[in-house]
Amino acid sequence: MVATTENLPGREIKEVLGVVFGSCVQTKHLGKDIRAGLRSLVGGEAKSYTEMMEEARRTAMQRMIEDAKKIGADAIVGMRYATAQTMRGAAEIIAFGTAVKTY
């Protein structure tokens, strides 16, 4: 279970195991990058970048969950995302939170 809250309804935290992370640097194909650049001239959503960010977010979250499982966690609380552009056409997403054991 992953939550952005500090508590989990119906469960109690019995042990805090530490902060866990997952990250992903995602890029798109040059052709899609060019189309997105053209889209910026006329306005509207750059769907290829939206897709890129969604894919990176899912990957980062899955890696964070795997990090938590390695240390025996059954939940993550206080989960957050951070993002940065690492180069043109690439974005880094970092998912992080506090791994816990619950009962």
C-alpha positions in Angstrom: 0.0 0.0 0.0 1.3 3.5 -0.9 -0.2 6.6 0.5 0.6 10.3 0.4 -0.8 10.6 3.9 1.1 10.0 7.1 -1.3 7.4 8.4 -3.2 4.5 6.9 -6.9 4.2 7.8 -7.6 0.9 9.6 -3.9 0.1 10.1 -1.3 1.2 12.6 2.3 1.7 11.9 4.4 -0.6 14.2 7.8 0.2 12.7 9.4 2.9 10.5 12.0 1.3 8.3 13.4 4.4 6.5 13.1 6.5 3.4 12.8 4.6 0.1 13.4 6.0 -3.4 12.7 5.1 -7.0 13.9 7.1 -10.0 13.6 7.1 -13.8 15.1 9.3 -16.5 12.8 9.0 -19.5 13.3 10.3 -23.0 11.2 10.3 -26.2 12.0 9.6 -29.8 13.4 12.5 -31.8 10.4 12.5 -34.1 8.0 12.9 -31.2 10.3 15.6 -29.8 10.1 17.6 -33.0 6.3 17.2 -33.2 6.0 18.4 -29.6 8.2 21.4 -30.5 5.8 22.3 -33.3 2.9 21.9 -31.0 4.4 24.6 -28.8 4.0 27.0 -31.7 0.2 26.6 -31.9 -0.6 25.7 -28.3 -2.3 22.6 -26.8 -1.2 19.5 -25.0 2.1 17.9 -26.0 0.8 14.4 -25.7 4.2 12.7 -26.3 5.6 14.6 -23.3 2.5 13.7 -21.2 3.0 10.0 -22.1 6.7 10.3 -21.3 6.0 11.7 -17.8 3.3 9.1 -17.1 5.7 6.3 -18.0 8.5 7.7 -15.9 6.1 8.2 -13.0 5.0 4.6 -13.1 8.5 3.3 -13.4 9.8 5.5 -10.5 6.9 4.4 -8.3 7.5 0.7 -9.1 11.2 1.1 -8.3 10.3 2.8 -5.0 8.0 -0.1 -4.1 10.7 -2.6 -4.9 13.1 -0.7 -2.7 10.6 -0.9 0.2 10.0 -4.6 -0.3 13.8 -5.2 -0.1 13.8 -3.9 3.5 10.6 -5.7 4.5 8.1 -3.0 4.3 4.4 -3.6 3.7 3.5 0.0 3.1 4.8 3.4 2.2 3.5 6.6 3.8 4.2 10.2 3.0 4.9 9.4 -0.7 5.9 12.3 -2.9 7.2 12.9 -6.4 10.0 15.3 -7.5 10.9 16.0 -11.1 13.6 17.8 -13.1 14.6 18.2 -16.7 17.9 16.5 -17.1 18.4 17.5 -20.8 16.1 18.6 -23.6 13.5 15.9 -24.2 14.3 14.0 -21.0 12.8 14.2 -17.6 13.8 12.6 -14.3 11.1 11.6 -11.9 11.9 10.6 -8.3 9.3 8.9 -6.1 10.1 8.8 -2.4 8.4 8.0 0.9 8.7 6.4 4.3 8.7 2.6 4.3 6.8 1.1 7.2 5.6 -2.1 8.7 1.9 -2.1 9.8 -0.5 -4.3 11.7 
